Amino acid sequence: MDFGHLQRMEPIARASLAFQTHDKFSLILMAIIVVSVLNTESIAKGIASTALGLMLATVGIDPLLPIPRFTFGAHGLTEGVSLVAAVVGMFAISEVLRQIEAGFDVSELAKRGYQMISRRELIPKREDFIKIGLKIYQVP
């Protein structure tokens, strides 16, 4: 930014300094309502997504007091929720819900050559531990 841009922003900065606490609250509330209502498909979906976004934004350290909020004892959450993790999670959840709604067909996977895996096959056996060099001591 050059000096000309900064000079033109001075009146906006002076006006923003004149806002009191209740003015800021009203402005933020109006922004939340606008974001919620702009979703043309469903107002309920817009409100739910705005509420979820606000809940994710409150995780971490409070900016006014150095007190962790909604970290549940996990030190990794003191810095807040990572934007990349939140976005990837939202896309993954939406894709799972889309697949459930579309009625995901297991036979389609069989046609592609995928085999179904049972839950028992996911639990490692004793031989698997021995193969990787871990000994399992059995109590007689």
Secondary structure as the mmCIF struct_conf table of DSSP 4:
data_model
#
loop_
_struct_conf.conf_type_id
_struct_conf.id
_struct_conf.beg_label_comp_id
_struct_conf.beg_label_asym_id
_struct_conf.beg_label_seq_id
_struct_conf.end_label_comp_id
_struct_conf.end_label_asym_id
_struct_conf.end_label_seq_id
HELX_RH_AL_P HELX_RH_AL_P1 PHE A 3 LEU A 17
TURN_TY1_P TURN_TY1_P1 ALA A 18 ALA A 18
HELX_RH_AL_P HELX_RH_AL_P2 THR A 21 VAL A 37
TURN_TY1_P TURN_TY1_P2 LEU A 38 LEU A 38
BEND BEND1 THR A 40 GLU A 41
HELX_RH_AL_P HELX_RH_AL_P3 ILE A 43 ALA A 57
TURN_TY1_P TURN_TY1_P3 THR A 58 THR A 58
STRN STRN1 GLY A 60 ILE A 61
BEND BEND2 PRO A 63 PRO A 66
STRN STRN2 PRO A 68 ARG A 69
BEND BEND3 PHE A 70 PHE A 70
TURN_TY1_P TURN_TY1_P4 PHE A 72 GLY A 73
HELX_RH_3T_P HELX_RH_3T_P1 HIS A 75 LEU A 77
TURN_TY1_P TURN_TY1_P5 THR A 78 GLU A 79
HELX_RH_AL_P HELX_RH_AL_P4 LEU A 83 ALA A 102
TURN_TY1_P TURN_TY1_P6 GLY A 103 GLY A 103
HELX_RH_AL_P HELX_RH_AL_P5 VAL A 106 ARG A 112
TURN_TY1_P TURN_TY1_P7 GLY A 113 GLY A 113
HELX_RH_AL_P HELX_RH_AL_P6 ARG A 119 LEU A 122
BEND BEND4 ILE A 123 ILE A 123
HELX_LH_PP_P HELX_LH_PP_P1 PRO A 124 LYS A 125
HELX_RH_AL_P HELX_RH_AL_P7 ARG A 126 LYS A 131
TURN_TY1_P TURN_TY1_P8 ILE A 132 GLY A 133
HELX_LH_PP_P HELX_LH_PP_P2 TYR A 137 VAL A 139
#
